[in-house]
Amino acid sequence: MAQTGASPHRFLAAGTLRADIWAILAAFGAYFCMYMFRKPYTAASYESLEAFGYAFKPVAIVSQVLGYTISKFVGIRVVAEATRAQRVALYLGLIGIAEIALVLFGISPAPWSLFWLFVNGLPLGMVFGLVLAFLEGRTRTEFLTAGLCVSFVVADGVAKSLGVWLIGQGVPETMMPAASGMLFLPGIFLFGWMLSQIPLPSADDETQRGKREPMDRAMRQAFFRKFAVGIGLLVAVYSLVGVLRGIRGDFGPEIWKGLGTKVDPAVFSQTELIVAISVLIVMASLVFIKDNGKAFRSGLLLSGAGLLLIMLSLVGLQIKALPPYAFVVLTGVGLYIPYIAFHATIFERLIAFTKERGTIGYLMYLADATSYAGLVGLLLFKNFGSASAQQILPFFTSFAWFTAVSCLVMLIATWVYFDRRRAQA
């Protein structure tokens, strides 16, 4: 049913607390369920399989991430141009393709089954932007988007725990990803319907944050040219943080082993829940900053603080002042603060204070496409195929140092650039 500015139900009147809670639950659930089609396969070791002379799992990760990366480039256009009426249908269709690919992955012989992981990644990369589009351009977008972003922090751990549990129940490693998806198909339909009922932004929302509308190619190019240096710096920061997040997520079991800790299925969910709650509290607080320029700069400051936390965690591990559990949690918090700041605040307030007409989806997918391309390149260059847990942990810590230091420098440059642009306006 089309909406013309408010929900057809009084219960979900635009701007009410009920509507906000509904929106958070719908977005959280929709993206949480998507993760059960994307990440459980990383919980398996696939030690009995081989791919073209390499260990199967690292090549599997590269295969899916490559599909996901291509999806992000396609999403720059699809997500930016999708109308509200098209989003839920796209969401359901993309998830359906991903599940079919997982079934085919399970029944196809290795290494040719890797093709289906690639196909699985192709549709899933566009899901986040479709869900995010229901939340942007509102006076409480930070609060709503923080709730959405918590889903992929929590879901990453839950997906791994679910995968380990299903294998423990006797489900073959190759069929486990498809089984995980089957369990969450009802949730996909439920939360897809809930998304369709979220009211449009109110008149006050549009006054405070600007009107959001689909961006055609000409609009995207004009926006980028106008702020090319600033956008380039932001995309570079996001990309490095995203690559570090990918390594931490996809090689979580190996990092734990490198830390000398036995991996328990529940540990992934436990650590990521602590990370999610911590980051949610920090990011949701930005909703109280009404001035869009101040909120944008606050997002940059918080991102810098997160990077400093990563550096302190690395020092703590090096001098043996932090136990493995605390190290994983603190690096997770430090990593996800800037990662979610981009989703919830930085891009949202950039559009608001520049008063440009457009969507977060364009900026997010420009950044995401670059980030995942970097992750694929790093995975291929590093050749994790023969790397042990004892080799992956040192690489993770080294790359974390590089990311934290270089991103801090670029955040300072970003601050200076946009301050000068505001002064010239």
C-alpha angles and dihedrals in degrees: 000000000000119000126215103197104315140040116277086234123072088216089070100042110163115266097019125125089240091057091049093051090047091050093050093048092047095048095041092049095044094053096036090057091047090059090061087065093047115037114031092086089068089067091068123082098207087202092158092057132076133194120205093323095316134097108278101231100060091047089048090054091050090049095053095040090051090056090045090051094052087048090057092054090049088046092060085075103025097049095040093051101037115115122221091254092057100047103081093044089051091047093054094043094050093050090049092054090048093053093048088052091052092052090051089047089056097050099038121089121249134287092020090057087074089077089067092053086055089052090047090058095048098075100030095065091070097052099083095056092049091053094042091054090069091060108040129099097038132120088242098040092124090057093045095044093046087058090051093047092051085065095068093044092052095034093055091061095039092050091055092045090049091049093051090046094050091050088050088054090058100264109145115249093243094051095042095086092053091046090053091052093049090056091057102042092099089054091052091059094042096051093040088059091046090054090055090057097055108116121241119256113283126240089260090052091054091048093051101038105019130249114296118213138160114284120224122204095271092052092049093050094047092050093049094048091051094056101019098139095046094044090047092054093047092048090050092052093046092046095054092045090047093051091050089049090051093053092047092048102041095041097037095124091049092049090052090050090049088055088056095248127132110240114239118189092236096053094078093054093043097052095042092049090056090047092048096050092046094050093043092057092048097046098040089059090070091070088078092063105091098182106086095208092052091046090051091052090045088056090054091048093050090048089054090049090053091052090050089052090055090052092049090049091052091051090048091053093046094053090041093242093125126062116224094258093054091045093054093046096046095046087048092053092045092048098045096047093070092033093056093036087067092050097043108029122000100060093032094054093039090063091043099051095041088049090222118156111238145079139280087234093075094052094041093052093045088054095040094050091053092045096051092044087056091049092052091048092050093048091052094043096046093045099214088184093098098027121120127211088259089058098042096055095056090047091050093051093046093050090046090057091049092048096047096048098042094044092051089056092048093048089056090050090049091052091052093046097052093041089057091046090053091048090052094048 
